[in-house]
């Protein structure tokens, strides 16, 4: 189990209620970061990678949608099968294969709201024992539902941090200071 505070500000020991609350808050935070950045011919700023090997704002956001969906499926599997094996996923390949950079920003943000809300709703209906259900990770380690939910929440927090950082880079996105946290 991961513990402590991540560089993005995520607290790994957050309780179930905190995970649900944070999940519910993220879609609005993502929307606030990218609203207006893709309008008036500035879509290129959302698609531009700030450096080789660093995803664009749109790629990070589309990845976050897929990551939340992936964790949702993993959690549902753990809840429905006794100690299932959980396989890994190649996120860099998905970025290219799913053409994150070409997706419509508005559709991506809407999908993020839907998938995050669905995960939060599902988690909100769990009893205490369900949070302790276990799957087996690709490394052979136990993955409790609370751990998987925290990882989904961390994905959203971490990549929100990434897009705010990119949006704040001078010249990275027209109006680049918009991504700064208040």
VENPERA-V885581 format. One record per backbone hydrogen bond with DSSP energy under -0.5 kcal/mol. NH is the residue of the N-H (numbers start at 1). CO is the residue of the C=O. If there is no record, write none. Layout:
BEGIN
NH|CO + NH|CO
END
This chain:
BEGIN
6|10 + 9|6 + 12|4 + 12|10 + 14|11 + 19|15 + 20|16 + 21|17 + 22|18 + 23|19 + 24|20 + 25|21 + 25|22 + 26|22 + 26|23 + 27|23 + 29|25 + 30|26 + 31|27 + 32|28 + 33|29 + 34|30 + 35|31 + 37|34 + 38|34 + 39|36 + 42|39 + 45|42 + 46|42 + 46|43 + 47|43 + 48|44 + 51|54 + 54|51 + 55|53 + 58|46 + 60|56 + 61|57 + 62|58 + 63|59 + 64|60 + 65|61 + 66|62 + 67|63 + 68|64 + 69|65 + 70|66 + 71|67 + 72|68 + 73|69 + 74|70 + 75|71 + 76|72 + 77|73 + 78|74 + 79|75 + 80|76 + 80|77 + 81|77 + 83|81 + 83|134 + 84|81 + 86|136 + 91|89 + 94|90 + 95|91 + 96|92 + 97|93 + 98|94 + 99|96 + 100|95 + 102|99 + 103|100 + 105|103 + 108|104 + 109|105 + 110|106 + 111|107 + 112|108 + 113|109 + 114|110 + 115|111 + 116|112 + 117|113 + 118|114 + 119|115 + 120|116 + 121|117 + 122|118 + 123|119 + 124|120 + 125|121 + 125|122 + 126|123 + 130|127 + 131|127 + 132|128 + 132|129 + 133|130 + 135|143 + 136|84 + 137|135 + 137|141 + 140|137 + 143|135 + 145|133 + 146|131 + 148|144 + 149|145 + 150|146 + 151|147 + 152|148 + 153|149 + 154|150 + 155|151 + 156|152 + 157|153 + 158|154 + 159|155 + 160|156 + 161|157 + 162|158 + 163|159 + 164|160 + 165|161 + 166|162 + 167|163 + 168|164 + 169|166 + 172|169 + 173|169 + 176|173 + 178|175 + 179|176 + 180|177
END
